[in-house]
Amino acid sequence: PDHPELSPLFTRLVEKTPGGPAKTENSLVGQDVLDFRLVQQTATSCVFAYEADGARVIKTFESDPKMPYGIRAKLEVTNTAGAPRSYALVTSTSSYLEDHLVENKMFRTNPLHTRVECFGTSGNARRESADDFRADDFGDEERFPKSAHNAGDWSEPSGEAALVAVSNAYFTTALAPQGGPVAPLCQLQIEERWNAAAKNRGSDPHAAAIYKARLVYPTRILSAGQTDTYQIQAFVGPKERKALAAAGDRFDPLIDLGFFSVIAKLLVGFLLAVHGFVHNWGLAIVILTITARLLLFPLSVPSIKNMIQMRELKPEMDKLTERYKDDPQAKSLAQMALWKKHGVNPMKGCLPQLASMPVWFALYTTLQTAVELYNIPFLWFPDLSEPDPFYILPFIIGAVFFVQQKLMPMQSGDPAQQKVMMYLMPGMFTVFMLFLPAGLGVYMFTNSLLGIVQQRAVEAHAKKALADSRPAVVDTEGVGLDSDGKAKRSS
């Protein structure tokens, strides 16, 4: 209520030097908020005009059926006075949100967690949340530079701005400059709002913040009768890939796919293609998971085979553990000799799995940020972007993980440790999935079932291969077993 010029949905236009004094002799206008009147409207456009004290400002807003959630804004600033006048243009977007709506939840980032964002023409990006605007942060003069357009309370990246936005995981209000006499800078700010009568911000149930992002154009001097024209593209709505693409290439970075964004974009493209064929997002996730699992299957084979070999050697490993319980070094040498004898290399199974991790991280990020899953029902889930309200899927996933642990238990460590891990890991995954989106749960469940099927298939093949060829000698280049089965070192 104390910021009527800030629109939670679109933009405001300021026709004076930001932070500057009221109207002076050389100012084109003397106030931030101008009293516009509607002069023309159609089904797809509105024209507003302001004219007073030697200035005329025309604002035109136009929608396009081919560009969902997009609005084109054009601003014409004319000096109608008989002498040169100065002004600066600021175009901003903002959102007022109470803290309890945006605070993160257990084991999951709240989809409504909001950030202010700036993307430069050189490709640089700055994304900031409320934690980036603490009192001591404003002492950073590089991040909060003071100038005629900044009192030192706005975060201002260097370089020309290509896009500014206030965004959460699924929705955004964004502005991209499309043309003008000068190029704008980008400024970001998150302003705390809470009742001063409260002890602190946390004790005010209605504590909130105003999230603000704006394009700031340098000061212009207009000659008598001169007109400046600015064009701005706005996007207000869900971050759907097709809708953002229709609004223009500059809006593409609004979807933050994380460190493995290159892989994530490929997964998103495949997911959208599958949905276009099956017309069901839940089924599309299942098909995506199956495809990814099959493509990465060759990388998981060495790991499964290695685990099978180690399981076959477990009785001998247990004997070595008992024999050398008081001599860890001798135990280590004996284990190495045993592994070499049977061609077992623990690292051989880990490295291929590590190579597949970027794909799984990218897939996780893809499903976590897909607005296409927002409010989409599947099976008994009313919304794939929200946790299972009945907590059925998390316990099913926990049971599947337990079966996996039983089929392929941990081969290292003492029996007590192995038993703890057998119950601890499924329990941890069950707790995590209580708070994660159901779409991710569908992926986890499908991936786990496929893992069991692949594991059993490889195990059957590997057991046959192991039975056909088992070396009977050991030569460890200085480390071996003597006639009594004890580890020995050669000089």
N, C-alpha and C positions, 0 to 999 in steps of 0.2 A: 504493500500500500504506500510506502514512502519512496517507491521508485516507479512512478507511473510511466516513465519513458521506457522502461525495460519490458519488452514483450517476451513472454515465455515460449512463444511459438514462432515468431518471425524475427524482424529486425527493427532497429530504430536508426534514424538518420540525424546526425548532428551537424549543423552548418555554422561552426565557429571553431576557433582554435581550442582543442581539448585542454581543459584545465586553465584556460586563459580568463582574462577579466570580462566583465560585461561589455556591452557595446561601447566601442571607442569611436573616435572620429573617422578612422579608416576601416572599421569593421563593416562587413557586408550585412551581418545580422548580429543580434545581441543576446540570443538565448539558445539553449540547447534544444528545447522542444518547441517546434513551431506549430501554430494553429492552422492546420491544413483544412481545406474544404473539398468535398467531392464534387468534381466538375463533369465527370463523364464515366459511364460504366456500360459494359456489355456482359455477355455470358462468360467471357474469358478474360476480361481486363477491367481495371479501375484506374482512373486518373485523378490525382489530388493536386491542388494548387495552393500556394502561399504567395502573397504579394503585399509588401509593406516596406516603407522606409528605404526605397531605392533597391530592393531585392525582389526577384521573382524566382520561385523554386517550383518546378513541376516534377511530381513523382508518378511514374507509371508502373503498375504491377500487372503482369500478364502470365496466365497459365497456358499450358500446352497439353492437349490430350495424349500426345505421344511421349510426354515426359511426366510420368506419375510423381507426385510429391515435389515437383520442381516449379519454381516461380522465377520469371525474369523480372528484374527491377531496373528501371532506367531513371536517372536523376538528371534534370537539366537546371543548372544554376546560372541565372542571368543578372548582371549588374545593370539596373535601370537608373542608377544615379548618374550625375554628370561628372563624376570624378572616379579615379581608380579606388577599388575597395578590396580588402583581403578577407579570406575565409579559409577554413580547413574542413574537410569532410571526414566524418567517422561513420562507418556502418557497422552495427553490432548485432549480436544475437545473444540471448541469455536464457537462463532457466532458474527458477526459485524452487528449491527442494528441501524438505525437512530431513534432518539427519537420519531419523529412524527408517526412512524409505530407502536410503542409499548405503547404509552400513553393511559391510560384508557379513556373510553367514558362515557357520562352522563348516570347514573343509571346502568352502566354495565362495568364489567371488560373486557378490550380488550382481545380477544382470543390470540392475538399475544404478550400480555404482558409476558415478558420473565424472567425466574428465573434460578439461578444456584442451583444445588441440590447435596446433598451428603447423602448416606445411609450407615450406618455402619453394620458390621456383627452381632452386638448385637441388631439390630432393631431400633437404634436411627436414626433420620432423621433431616437434616437441609436444609431448603429452604430459599434462600435469593434473594432479588431483588435489584434494583439500589439504593433504599433509605437506604439500609443497609450498604452502602459503602460511607458514607459521611466522610469528613475530620476528624471530632472528633471521629468517630467510631474506627479509627486505634489506639487509645490510650488504647483500651481494650486488655491488654496483654494476657488474657485468651482466647479470641477469635482469636487474631492475635499474636500467640506466635512466638518468634524469635528463629531460630535454623539454623543449617547448610543447611537446606532445605527450609527455610522460612525467608525472610528478614523482616518479620513483616507486609507485605502488602497482605498476603493471609489469608483468613478465614480458620481455620483448626480445625475441630472437633476432639475430642480425639477418639482413638480406630482405629481398622482396617477398611478399606473401602471395602464395598461390591459393590458399584455402585456410579458413578458420572455422572452428566448430565447437559445439557443446554436445558431447556424445556419451551414451552408455553402450552396453554390449549390443543392443538391438536397434536403438533409435538415435537420431541425430538432428540437429538444426545446424546447417552449414552454409557458409557464404564463400563464393569464389569470384574474384574480380574478373570481368570479361573485357573491360576497356575503359579508358579515361585519359585525361591529359597527363597524369602522373601515375606512377606505380605506388601501391600502398605498402605499409609495414603491417606486422601482426602484433597484437597485444592480447595478453591473457590475464585473467584475474578471478580469484574465488574469494568472495567477501562473506565473512561470518555474520550471522544475524541471530541474536538471542536476547532474551529479556534481561536487562541490566539489574533488575531486582533479584534475579536468581543468583545463587552463590557462584556458580560457574556455568559454562555452556552445557556440561553434562547433566546438570540438575534441571534444565529447562526442557520439558517434554516436546516443546515446539521449536527447539533450536534448529536453525536451518542455515543454508548458504545460498548466495547468488553466484551462479556460474556464468562468467562473462567472457566472450571472445569477440574481438573487433578488428576491422580493417581501418587503418589510420592513414589517410592521404596527407602528403606534405602541404603546407600553407600555400595557397594560390593568391595571386593578385590579379583581379579582373579589371580590364579597362572599361570605360563607360560603354555600355551596350554589348559587351562581350558575353558569350555563353560557354560554359563548360558542360560537357555531357559525360556521365559515368554510367556504365552498365555492369550489373552484378547478377550472377546466377545464384539462386538460393535453393537449398534442398531441405525439406522439412518432413521427416517421416521415417519409416523403417529402413534399415540398411540392407535392402534386398539387392542382390547383385545386378539383376537386370535393370532395376529402377535407377541405381547409381550410374550404370553404364549409359542409360538414356540421357542422364543429366550432364554427362561429360566425363572425360578422362581424369579431370582433376579430383573427382570425388572418390576415385578408386582407393586411395590410402585410408579412407575412413574405416575400412574393415581391417582391424589389426590381427593378423594371423601369426604373430610371434616370430621367433628366430628362424623357424623353418618355413617361412611364408611361401617360398618357391614350390616346395613339395605340397604345402597346404592348398595352394591355388589349383594344382593339378587334381587333388582329391575333390575339391569343391566342384571343379568342372565336370568330373566324372559323376559326382553325386547328383548334380543338376541334370546331366544327361540321362542317368538312370531314372530319376523321378519323372522326366518327360516321357519315359516309356511306360513305367509301371503306375504312375500317378498316385503313389503312396509313399510318404516320407519314411515311415517305419520300415517298410519293405526295401526302400532304397538304401537305408543304412545297413540292413542285413546283407544286401548284394555287394555294397561297397566293402564291407568287412570281409566277406568271403573272397572277393577279388584280391584285396590287399594281402590276405593270409596266403592265398595260393601263389601270388607273385613272390612273396617273401619265404615261401616254404623251403626252397633250396638253402637259404641261409640258416634255417633252424635244424636241418638234418644233422650237421656235425655235432651240434649241441646235444641233441637227443641221443645220438649214437654214443657220444662220450659219457653221458649220464648212465646209459645202459651198461657200458663197459665198467664203469666205476661201481655200479651196483653188483655186477658179477664178481668183482674183486673184494666186495665188502667183507666176506668171511676172513680172507687173508689180511685185510687191513685191520680188522678187529684183533687178530692174533698178534700183529705187529704192535698195536697200541698196548696190548696187555704185556707183551714181552719187553717193550722199551718204555714202560710208563715212568721210569726213573731216569731215562736218558733221551731227552727230546731230540738231540742232534743225531743220535744213532737211529731213532725212529724216522726222522726226516730222510736220512740217507737210504734207509731200507724201503721207504715208500717210493722214493724216486726210482730205485732199482726195480721195484715191482711194476711201477707205471711204465718204465721203459721196456721192460720185458714183454708187456702186453700191448704196447703201442698207445698208451693212454696219455693224453696231454690236456690237463684241465683248461688251459688257455685256448686250446683249439675250438672248444665249444662256446667260449665267451665272446671271442672277437666277431664271429658272424652275427651273433645276437646284437652286439653293440652297433654293427653296421645298419641293422634294421630299426634301431631306436628312433632316428629322426622321422621315419615314416609314422611310427605310432604316436610320437609327440605331435606331429602335424595333424594327424587324424583326430587326436583328442582336442586340439585347438579348433579344428574345423567344426566339430560337433558342438563345442562349447559356445561358439560365437555365431552359429547359423540362425539368423532371424527367421529363416524359412521354417524352422521347427516351432516357432513361437505360436502358442495356442493351437497346435496341431494335435488332435487325438490319435491314438494308436492302441489297439487292443483295449486294455482297461485303463490306460493312461489318458486323462483328459487333456494333458499338455506335455509334449515331448521335451519342452524346454524347462520343465519343472520336475522336482523329484516325484517318485512314485508315491501318491498320497496314501496308498494302502500298505506300503513297505513290503510288498510281495517280492518284487524283482530283486531287491538287495539280498534277501535271504536265499533266493534261488541261486544268485551269483556266488554267495558264500558257500553253498552246498557244492556247486560245481568246482570251485577252487579246492575244497576239501577232497573231492574225488581225485582231482589232479595231484594233490599232495600224496594221497594214498597210492596212486598208480606210479608216481615217480618221486619217492621221498628223497629228502636231502641225504647225500652220501657221506658228508664230512661231519665231524663233531661227534660228541658222545650221544648215546641213546636218549638221555634226558633232554638234551638240546634239540635233537631231531623231533622228539615228541612235542616239545613246546612250539617249534616252528610249524608243525603239522596243523596245530589248532590256532596258532597266533595269526598266521598270514590270512587264512579264510575269514577269521574274525575281523581283522583290520579292514579287508576289502568290503565286508558287509557293512561296517560302520561308515566307511567312506561313501558307499553308494546310497546310504540313507539320505544324503544331502545333495547328491549330484543329479543332474538332469536325467530324465528317463531315457532320452535319446542316447546318452553315453552308456546307460545301463544296457540298452539293446545291443550296442556295440560290444560291451564287455562280455555279455552272456554269449553272443554268437562267436566271438573270438575264442572264448574259453572252450566251448563245445568243439570247435574246429581243432583247437590245440590238442584235445584229448584224442580225437579221431586220428590226427596226423601222428601223434605220439605212439598210439597203438600200432599203426601201420608200419612206422619206422622200426618199432621194437620187434615186431614179428620178423621183419626182413633182417634186422641186425643180429638177432639171436641165431638165425640160420647161418649167417655168414660167420659169426664167432665160433659156432660149433664145427664148422668146416676147416677152420685154420686157427690153431693155437700154438705159438712158438714154445719150445720146450727148454731153451737155453737162455742164459742171462749174461750179458757183458755190458757193464756200465762204466767202462773206462776208468777203472780205479775204485769203483764202488760196486759191491756185489753182495751175495749171500754165501756164507761158508757151508760146509756139508751139513751143519746142524740147523741151517736156515737163519743164522744170525748175520747181521750186517758186518762187513769187514771193509777196511780201507787198504789199498795197496800203495806201496811207497813209489 
